[in-house]
């Protein structure tokens, strides 16, 4: 019998060192324009994935992609990320899912209309890229019929959007290939 090696299996290793305090707080503390984007990550059978890790990159409200350098604070002894400075918009977030597969990001509305997402989860040998569109965009119309809706967040109420990620199955999220 052959035993799996680390190159054959993936995770759940992500929750150990990659998440950091305030990883989902991309908007500066107290910013009145802040919005919340949240959802769940689901496997092919529709079950929530309790140990996925999501990374987010986005433009600021003016459409600028250059985040604020140095806005993540590090412990001077260990070098570990200990959180954000709470003042600057970085455009980057990293969030682990909870036991119910739920995640949440507090951010500012992106000037280009979307948030880029990288998904890491057990069973994935390579991470996946997708986007969260807060408003309809012409890019969504270039996808096969009906598939663009998997990238469009649902507005639940003022300032709150829901975006579920389905890794496989009938509701599978569109994933993008960047070369």
N, C-alpha and C positions, 0 to 999 in steps of 0.2 A: 504494500500500500504506500502510495506517495503522499506525503504531507504537503499542504500548501505552504508556499514561501511568501514573504511580504510582497514580492513582485506579482503574486497571483491573487492576493486579497487586498481589499482596501477597507480601512477603518473598522470600527469607528475610532479614529485617532484624533480627529479635528478639535474636539472640545478640550483637549489637554493644554495646548500652548498657544493656539492661534487666536481665540477670542480674547478681547481685552475689555476692561471696564468702560462702559459708555460707548461700545462699538457701534451701537445702533443710533447714537445721538449725533447725527451729522450736522444738524442745524445748531447754531449757537444758542446757548441757554436763554430762554425767555424771548426768543425772536417771535414777534407776532405773526409773521408769515409762515411759520413752521407748519408742516403737514405730517400726517402719519400714514405710512404705507405698511400694510401688514398682510399676513396670509399664512398658509400652511404648505409644506412640501409633502407630496404624496408619492407613493411607489406605484407600480403598474397595476396593482390590485385595488388602489384607492386608499390604502392604509397610510396613516401619517408616518413620516420618518423622523424619529426623535433625536437623531444625532447628525443632521446635515449641517453644513456650514455655508453661509452665503456671503459673498463679497459684493459690494455695491460701489460703482463709480458714476459720477454724474457731473453735469455742468451746473454752475451757479445760476441764479435767476436771470442774469444778463446773458447767459449762454457761454460763459467763459469756462474752459476746462482746467485751468491752472488753479489747483487748490492752494490753500495757505500752507506754506512749508513750515515745519516745526510746530504745528499745532497739536501734535500728539506728544504727551509728556512721558518721559522714561524715568525709571528709578535710577538715580546716579550710581548706585552700587551694583545692581544686577543687570541694568540695561533693559529690563522688561518694560513693556508699555503699561503705564498705570492709569492712562485715561487722556482725555482731551483737555485743552486749556479752557474750554467753555465759552470762548469768545469768537474764534475764527471758524469760518466755513471751510472744511477740508475737501469736500466732494467725495470722500471715501468712507465706507463703513464696513464692518465685519460683524455678522450676527450668527450665532448658533441657534438651531431650533430647540424648542423645549420638549418635554416628554410627549406632548400632543402634536409635535411637528410644527408648532406655531413660531413665527418670527415677527419682529416689528422694527421699523426704521422711522426715526423722526428726522425729517430733513426739510429742505426748502424746495419749492417747485423748480424743476430744472428748466432753464431757458430754452433748451432744444426739445422739450416735451417728453423725454424718456430718461430712465435710469438703467444703466447697464448692470447686469447681474452675472456672477460666476457661481455655479453650484458645485459643491463638493459633497459627496455622499457615499456611504458604503455601497459596494457593488459597482461603482463607477471607476474604471481604470483611468479615465481622463475626465477632467472637470468639464462642465457644460456652460455655454454662454447663452444668455437670453437678454431680453429687455422688458422693462415695465413701462408701457406708454400710459400717461395720465390723460392724454387727449388723443383723438383719432389723428393719424398721420398717413400721408400718402404711401409710405413704405408698407403699411399694413395691407394696402390694396394690391401690392405686388406678390403677395403670398397666395398659395392655392386657396380656392374658395372656402371661406369660413375659418381658415386657420389663423388669420390676423386677430381674431377675437381672443385667442389664447395669450396674446401679448398686451391686451388692453385691460388696465385696472378698472375695477368697478367702484364708482363713487358711492360710498355708504352714507355719508353726510358731509357737511362742510368741513373740509380739511382732513378727511379720513377716506383712504382708498384701500380696497382689498385686492390682493393679487395672489392667487394660489398657483403653485408650480406642480405640475404633474409630470413625472419622469417618463412615464410610458402610458399606454392604454388609449382608450377612446378620447379622453380629454387631454392627451399629451400636449404640453407646452411646446411651442416652436423654439428650437434651439438653433443658434447661428454658428456658422463655421467661419472663423477669421483666419486668413492666410497671411 
